[in-house]
Each structure stands twice: as structure tokens, then as C-alpha cells.
């Protein structure tokens, strides 16, 4: 049961900004202090990534755990969910039954097939950093699921354009984990840069070419 009234809850949720959040500022300051330069919320790229590092061909998304459903899997690709039938923490498969057919119109064979194809309801389990409210649960499940779908679509489009995508989660920026997260982010960016700029030999050196390279190195040795 929500301790706040509907008006107070709406006011609190509306006050949460999508840009310039505290987790985003932590990542921005951490990267800047390590020498990385970036642009913010590029309007030319799908999804307007929080940070765009052109030199590293990388987009960084700083996601809130609740709004993007961290460790809560709501992406059900092969299942169309009817939100009007969503109760508490249970989801029902609207594809398994036809709402236009009443029970009295079903034949015995149709009723038997329907019972045999009915699946167990799916349970949405909260994670440590994403707890879906019990009040108005259908609304929040629908909203978070749509955010997850949009995140996946955006990153797929960016990957098709040749961009790398990194997601930093809010729970990874707590004081106890912040420094490790920023070090890992910097390490990943440097690895991406080296991988993209390493010169690949178009062919394998022959034995003669390898001997020539070895002789050249020996002649260049001052000793």
C-alpha cells in the first residue's frame, strides 16, 4: 500500500528529471577527470545517448535502476500481454484465450484445447535495485517494459551504425562501488580505442620476411 496520496505520488514522480541526474553527473565528472571528452545528449543519434565519445565511437547510457528495470526481465518477445488482465504480480497470456468467445459458445473440444494450452501465470520478481510498486502495478509494468524495449531498439540501431554502447547502472555508482565502476569504464573505453585503431596485417609473413624483420632489428641494436 502506497503511503502517499495519488497527488503526492504524481508530484514526486514528475519532479524526477531525465537529464542531468546525480548518477549522470558522477559519470561525467569521473570521465572528465580521467581525460575523456564527450558530448551530451546528441540529437543526431538514436535515443539521444547521455554521453557520446566520438573519439572512441562509443555511447554511454546512465540508467536509473527503477525506470529501466535493472535485473527485472519484462521483455517477453513471443508473448503479447493484455494489461487489463494483469493483477498484482501475475501476468496472463492474452493470446491463449479469445475474449470474443464466451464459455457458452465453446464446444467441448474447444474448451478442452483451451484448458490444455493454458500456461501458468508468469511472476514478476523484483530485484534488489528495482522494486515495482504494488499500487497501480499494471501501469508501472507496462511503462518499465516499454523503456526496456526502447533501450534494446536504440542500442541495436546504434550498433548498426557502428557505435559501441555501454550502460552504467545507478546501483553501480554507490559510494562503495563508484570508483571501481569508473575505472572499469575507463579501461573499457581504452580497449575499444585500441581495438578499433590496431593495424591488422593483411597477410601472414613468410619465413623469409620474418628472417628479414629479425635481421633489421639486430642491425638497429646499438650493442
Secondary structure, DSSP 8 states (H G I E B T S, - for coil): --SS-HHHHHHHHHT--SSS-HHHHHHHHHHHHTT---EES-TTSTT--SEEEGGGTEEEEEE-TTTTTTT-----TT--B-GGG-BTTEE-BTTSS-TTS-GGG--HHHHHHHHHH----EE----SS----STTHHHHHHHHHHHHHHHHHHHHHHHHTT-EEEEEEGGGGSTTTHHHHHHHHHHHHHHHHHHHH----SS---HHHHHHHHHHHHHH---
